[in-house]
Amino acid sequence: MAVPDAYHITPHKLCDLRGSFYESFRHERLAEEIGRPFPVAQVNYSVSRRSTLRGLHGTLLPPGQAKLVCVVRGAVLDIVVDLRTGSPTWGVHEANWLDAASGEALFVAEGLVHGFLALTDDTCVSYHCSTEFVPGTQVDIDPFDAELALPWGLSDTPLMSVKDSSAMSVATARENGSLAAYEDCLAHYAMLRGAA
């Protein structure tokens, strides 16, 4: 992927006349692929109408929060952005189509921000999170910030929460210290590897 520490995961599906079966998460296999353990502390689901835009969301470091995101019903345009200050890929984004039929998932490491646009009605997204939600630690970034120029491909105004539609710009987040430092993220990833 264009964004380091984000991984697009494609499952091996077993298909027959009944339908299909696949593993959506296996702790040891994911740890092997990403080079560190991914402890799951909380699982969330969102259900969205078509043209709902959720994000961009991140978490202060500490505590940080990595996510494994997959669509269990419907389809989304999912975008992850590297906003770790000092990162060699600062501002780089990766857009992915995720849908329930493929079973594909996206791993988003601590320090990265993430959002999605629901492409179907009744879209359900699952988030396996490395830490529990801690009030006051969420970082919300304007998904339409001109500095990012993300390819949402919208023809109409999306449905958004008040919180997301009034989220801060990248410049404001950088100025007020809301964005994780790249070096701090690398140290955090190394600490997780060492704890394994």
C-alpha positions in Angstrom: 0.0 0.0 0.0 1.0 3.6 -0.5 0.6 4.3 3.3 3.2 2.5 5.4 1.7 0.6 8.4 -1.7 0.2 6.6 -2.4 -3.2 5.1 -5.0 -4.4 2.6 -6.0 -8.0 3.6 -7.6 -10.4 1.2 -8.9 -13.6 2.7 -8.7 -17.1 1.2 -12.3 -18.0 0.5 -13.6 -21.6 0.3 -16.6 -21.6 -2.1 -19.2 -24.2 -2.9 -22.9 -24.5 -3.8 -23.9 -23.4 -0.3 -21.9 -20.1 -0.5 -18.5 -19.4 1.0 -16.4 -19.5 4.2 -13.3 -17.5 5.1 -11.4 -16.4 8.2 -11.7 -12.7 8.8 -9.2 -12.6 11.6 -6.5 -14.9 12.9 -4.2 -13.3 15.5 -1.0 -15.2 14.7 -1.3 -14.8 11.0 -2.0 -11.1 11.1 0.9 -10.5 13.6 3.2 -12.4 11.2 2.1 -10.2 8.3 2.3 -6.8 10.0 5.3 -7.6 12.1 3.7 -7.2 15.5 0.8 -8.4 17.6 -2.6 -6.8 17.2 -4.5 -7.3 20.5 -8.3 -6.9 20.1 -9.8 -4.9 23.1 -13.0 -3.7 21.6 -15.2 -4.5 18.5 -17.5 -1.9 17.1 -20.1 -1.9 14.3 -21.6 1.0 12.3 -24.6 0.8 10.1 -24.9 3.6 7.5 -27.3 4.8 4.8 -25.9 5.2 1.2 -23.8 8.4 0.9 -22.9 8.5 4.6 -19.4 9.8 5.2 -17.7 8.8 8.5 -14.3 10.2 9.3 -11.6 11.1 9.1 -10.9 9.6 12.6 -7.7 8.9 14.5 -6.7 8.6 18.2 -4.2 10.5 20.3 -1.0 8.6 21.0 -1.0 7.6 23.8 -3.2 5.7 24.1 -3.3 5.1 20.3 -5.7 2.7 18.6 -5.1 0.4 15.7 -8.1 -0.9 13.7 -8.9 -3.8 11.5 -11.8 -2.6 9.4 -14.1 -4.8 7.2 -17.5 -4.6 5.6 -20.0 -7.2 6.7 -22.9 -5.9 4.6 -22.8 -3.5 1.7 -19.8 -1.6 0.3 -17.7 1.4 1.1 -15.0 3.6 -0.4 -12.4 3.5 2.5 -9.6 6.0 2.7 -6.6 5.9 5.1 -4.2 8.9 5.4 -0.7 9.2 6.9 -0.9 12.2 9.2 2.0 11.2 11.5 4.1 14.4 11.8 7.6 13.8 10.4 6.6 10.8 8.4 8.3 10.4 5.0 4.8 9.7 3.6 3.1 12.6 5.3 -0.3 13.4 3.6 -0.2 10.3 1.4 -3.5 8.5 1.2 -4.8 5.1 0.0 -8.3 4.6 -1.3 -9.8 1.1 -1.2 -13.1 -0.4 -2.2 -14.3 -2.8 0.5 -17.4 -4.9 0.3 -19.0 -7.8 2.1 -18.8 -10.1 -0.9 -15.0 -10.0 -1.0 -14.4 -10.2 2.7 -11.4 -7.9 2.3 -10.2 -5.9 5.3 -7.9 -2.9 6.0 -5.5 -2.8 8.9 -4.9 0.8 10.1 -2.0 1.3 12.5 -1.9 3.8 15.4 -1.2 7.4 14.2 -3.0 7.0 10.8 -6.4 8.5 10.2 -9.3 6.7 8.4 -12.7 7.3 7.0 -15.2 5.8 4.6 -18.1 6.7 2.3 -21.0 4.2 2.4 -21.9 3.2 -1.2 -25.0 1.2 -0.4 -27.9 1.5 2.0 -27.7 -0.5 5.2 -23.9 -0.8 5.0 -22.5 -2.4 8.1 -18.8 -1.9 9.0 -16.9 -3.8 11.7 -13.9 -2.4 13.5 -11.7 -4.6 15.7 -9.8 -2.1 17.9 -6.5 -2.6 19.7 -7.6 -0.4 22.7 -10.9 0.4 24.3 -12.5 3.8 23.6 -11.1 6.6 25.9 -13.3 9.7 25.9 -11.4 12.8 24.8 -8.7 11.0 22.8 -10.4 10.9 19.4 -8.9 13.1 16.6 -11.4 14.2 14.0 -10.0 15.7 10.7 -12.0 17.4 8.0 -12.4 14.9 5.2 -12.7 17.7 2.7 -9.5 19.6 3.8 -8.0 21.0 0.6 -4.5 20.1 1.9 -5.5 16.4 1.6 -7.6 16.6 -1.6 -9.1 13.1 -1.0 -10.9 11.4 -3.9 -14.3 10.9 -2.4 -16.0 11.2 -5.9 -19.2 12.7 -4.5 -21.9 14.1 -6.8 -24.1 15.1 -3.8 -23.7 16.4 -0.3 -22.9 13.4 2.0 -24.7 12.5 5.2 -22.4 13.4 8.1 -22.5 13.8 11.8 -22.2 17.3 13.3 -18.9 16.2 14.8 -17.5 15.1 11.4 -18.9 18.0 9.4 -17.2 20.5 11.9 -13.9 18.6 12.3 -10.7 20.5 12.4 -8.4 21.1 9.5 -5.0 19.3 9.2 -3.3 22.6 9.9 -5.2 23.1 13.1 -4.5 19.5 14.2 -0.8 20.0 13.5 -0.7 23.3 15.4 -2.6 22.1 18.5 -0.5 18.9 18.8 -3.4 16.4 18.0 -1.4 14.5 15.4 0.9 11.7 16.5 4.7 12.1 15.8 6.1 9.5 13.4 9.0 8.7 15.7 6.5 8.1 18.6 4.5 5.8 16.4 7.6 3.8 15.5 8.5 3.5 19.2 5.0 2.4 20.0 5.1 -0.3 17.2 8.5 -1.5 18.5 7.2 -1.6 22.1 4.3 -3.9 20.9 6.8 -6.1 19.1 8.9 -6.4 22.2 6.0 -7.2 24.4 5.0 -10.1 22.1 
